[in-house]
């Protein structure tokens, strides 16, 4: 089967956790990525998601300190200075638009995929975080209670190679790094996930 441009784009849209920190991401670029999310589908077309764009070093450090990095890599506390993201997008649910906890979660997945695919077309990559110290982030950015913090998206120019592997005989789905710091992501086969 020949790979399409879209498949190639999706294959390179991995969770990147190390970046060329000095490669800045302009606010204009972040706004263009958010526009892709804005144009994407929204359950009942409610459009309850809001975004905080962060791309200044001091504010980046505030976001970084609230994130839990790579749960499967127990001996790694996250990227070192110089390998940290150049920007973040804090994704919020406006509870005055939608009080449902279900629909915005669908929207969030769609929006993040649109943002990350757009990022890849610009040579950028990202990683989404659900492991967020939300009270600290809310306080640091003075986020009103009206907005529920859903996820944080880290962005930057990737500084690591991520490789998709076939799931091994041990059936272990945990990602891992080899001695050359290549990040391996085991994936189930197509035959395994399609039920007859």
C-alpha positions as CSV (number, residue, x, y, z in Angstrom):
1,X,0.0,0.0,0.0
2,X,1.4,3.4,-1.0
3,X,1.6,6.0,1.7
4,X,-0.4,9.2,1.0
5,X,0.7,12.7,2.0
6,X,-1.8,12.6,4.8
7,X,-0.5,9.2,6.1
8,X,3.0,10.5,6.0
9,X,2.0,13.6,7.9
10,X,0.2,11.5,10.6
11,X,3.1,9.2,10.9
12,X,5.4,12.1,11.7
13,X,2.8,13.6,14.1
14,X,4.2,12.0,17.3
15,X,4.4,13.2,20.9
16,X,7.7,15.1,20.8
17,X,9.2,15.8,24.2
18,X,12.6,17.4,23.4
19,X,12.9,20.5,21.2
20,X,15.3,23.1,19.9
21,X,14.3,25.6,22.5
22,X,15.9,28.6,20.8
23,X,13.8,28.1,17.7
24,X,11.1,30.7,18.5
25,X,7.4,30.3,17.6
26,X,5.9,33.6,16.7
27,X,2.4,34.6,18.0
28,X,1.3,34.8,14.4
29,X,2.1,31.1,13.9
30,X,0.2,30.2,17.1
31,X,-2.8,32.2,15.9
32,X,-2.7,30.4,12.5
33,X,-2.7,27.0,14.3
34,X,-5.6,28.1,16.5
35,X,-7.5,29.1,13.4
36,X,-7.2,25.5,12.2
37,X,-8.9,24.4,15.4
38,X,-11.5,27.1,15.0
39,X,-12.4,25.9,11.5
40,X,-12.6,22.2,12.7
41,X,-15.8,20.4,13.7
42,X,-17.4,21.2,17.1
43,X,-20.1,19.0,18.8
44,X,-23.5,20.8,18.3
45,X,-21.3,23.6,16.8
46,X,-21.1,25.1,20.4
47,X,-17.5,26.0,20.0
48,X,-16.8,26.1,23.8
49,X,-13.0,26.0,23.6
50,X,-10.8,28.9,24.4
51,X,-7.0,29.2,24.2
52,X,-4.2,30.9,26.0
53,X,-1.1,31.4,23.8
54,X,2.3,31.3,25.5
55,X,5.6,31.9,23.8
56,X,7.7,34.1,26.0
57,X,10.5,32.5,28.1
58,X,9.3,33.6,31.5
59,X,5.7,32.5,30.8
60,X,7.0,29.3,29.2
61,X,8.8,28.5,32.4
62,X,5.6,29.0,34.4
63,X,3.8,26.5,32.2
64,X,6.7,24.0,32.2
65,X,6.7,23.8,36.0
66,X,3.1,22.6,36.1
67,X,3.5,19.6,33.7
68,X,4.2,15.9,34.3
69,X,6.5,14.6,31.6
70,X,6.5,11.1,30.0
71,X,4.9,8.8,32.6
72,X,6.4,5.7,31.2
73,X,10.0,7.0,31.3
74,X,10.4,6.7,35.1
75,X,14.0,7.9,35.2
76,X,13.4,11.0,33.1
77,X,12.1,14.2,34.7
78,X,11.5,16.0,31.4
79,X,13.6,18.0,29.0
80,X,16.6,19.9,30.2
81,X,17.1,23.7,29.6
82,X,17.8,24.1,25.9
83,X,15.4,21.2,25.0
84,X,12.2,22.6,26.3
85,X,9.2,23.8,24.3
86,X,9.3,27.2,22.6
87,X,5.5,27.7,23.1
88,X,2.4,26.3,24.8
89,X,-1.3,26.5,24.1
90,X,-3.5,26.2,27.2
91,X,-6.8,24.7,26.2
92,X,-9.9,25.8,28.1
93,X,-13.6,25.0,28.2
94,X,-15.8,28.0,28.6
95,X,-18.4,26.6,31.0
96,X,-20.8,29.5,30.2
97,X,-21.0,28.2,26.6
98,X,-21.1,24.5,27.5
99,X,-21.6,23.0,31.0
100,X,-21.4,19.5,29.6
101,X,-18.2,17.7,30.4
102,X,-18.7,15.3,27.4
103,X,-18.9,17.5,24.3
104,X,-15.9,19.7,24.9
105,X,-13.8,16.6,25.2
106,X,-14.7,15.6,21.7
107,X,-13.9,19.1,20.5
108,X,-10.6,19.0,22.3
109,X,-9.3,15.9,20.5
110,X,-10.4,17.3,17.1
111,X,-8.9,20.7,17.8
112,X,-5.5,19.3,19.0
113,X,-5.2,17.0,16.0
114,X,-5.8,20.0,13.7
115,X,-3.3,22.1,15.6
116,X,-0.6,19.3,15.6
117,X,-1.1,18.5,11.9
118,X,-0.8,22.2,11.1
119,X,2.4,22.3,13.3
120,X,3.9,19.4,11.4
121,X,3.4,21.2,8.1
122,X,5.5,24.0,9.5
123,X,8.3,21.7,10.8
124,X,7.1,21.9,14.3
125,X,5.9,19.2,16.7
126,X,4.1,18.9,20.0
127,X,3.0,17.0,22.9
128,X,-0.4,17.2,24.7
129,X,-0.5,17.1,28.5
130,X,-3.3,15.9,30.7
131,X,-0.9,15.7,33.7
132,X,-1.2,19.3,34.7
133,X,-1.1,21.0,38.1
134,X,-4.2,22.9,37.3
135,X,-4.5,25.1,40.5
136,X,-0.9,26.4,40.0
137,X,-1.5,27.0,36.3
138,X,-4.8,28.8,37.0
139,X,-3.1,31.0,39.6
140,X,0.0,31.8,37.4
141,X,-2.2,32.9,34.4
142,X,-5.1,34.4,36.4
143,X,-7.5,32.1,34.7
144,X,-11.1,32.9,35.8
145,X,-13.2,30.0,37.3
146,X,-15.5,30.2,34.3
147,X,-12.8,28.4,32.3
148,X,-12.0,24.7,33.0
149,X,-8.4,23.8,32.1
150,X,-8.6,20.8,29.9
151,X,-5.1,20.2,28.5
152,X,-1.9,21.9,27.7
153,X,-0.2,21.6,24.3
154,X,3.6,22.0,24.2
155,X,5.1,23.0,20.8
156,X,8.5,23.5,19.3
157,X,11.0,22.3,16.6
158,X,11.5,18.6,17.5
159,X,15.0,17.7,18.7
160,X,14.4,13.9,18.8
161,X,13.6,11.1,16.5
162,X,10.4,9.2,17.2
163,X,9.9,5.8,15.6
164,X,6.7,3.7,15.3
165,X,7.3,0.0,16.1
166,X,5.1,-3.0,15.7
167,X,3.8,-4.2,19.0
168,X,6.1,-6.9,20.3
169,X,5.2,-10.4,21.5
170,X,5.2,-9.2,25.1
171,X,2.2,-6.9,24.0
172,X,3.8,-4.0,25.9
173,X,2.4,-0.7,24.7
174,X,4.8,1.5,26.7
175,X,7.0,3.9,24.7
176,X,10.7,3.7,25.5
177,X,14.0,5.2,24.4
178,X,17.0,3.3,23.2
179,X,20.7,4.0,23.9
180,X,20.8,6.6,21.0
181,X,17.8,8.4,22.5
182,X,15.5,7.3,19.7
183,X,11.9,7.4,21.1
184,X,10.1,4.1,20.2
185,X,6.3,4.0,20.1
186,X,4.7,0.4,19.8
187,X,1.5,0.3,17.8
188,X,-1.0,-2.5,17.4
189,X,-1.4,-3.9,13.9
190,X,-4.3,-2.9,11.6
191,X,-5.5,-6.6,11.7
192,X,-5.7,-6.4,15.5
193,X,-7.9,-3.3,15.7
194,X,-10.4,-4.1,12.9
195,X,-13.0,-6.6,14.1
196,X,-14.7,-8.8,11.6
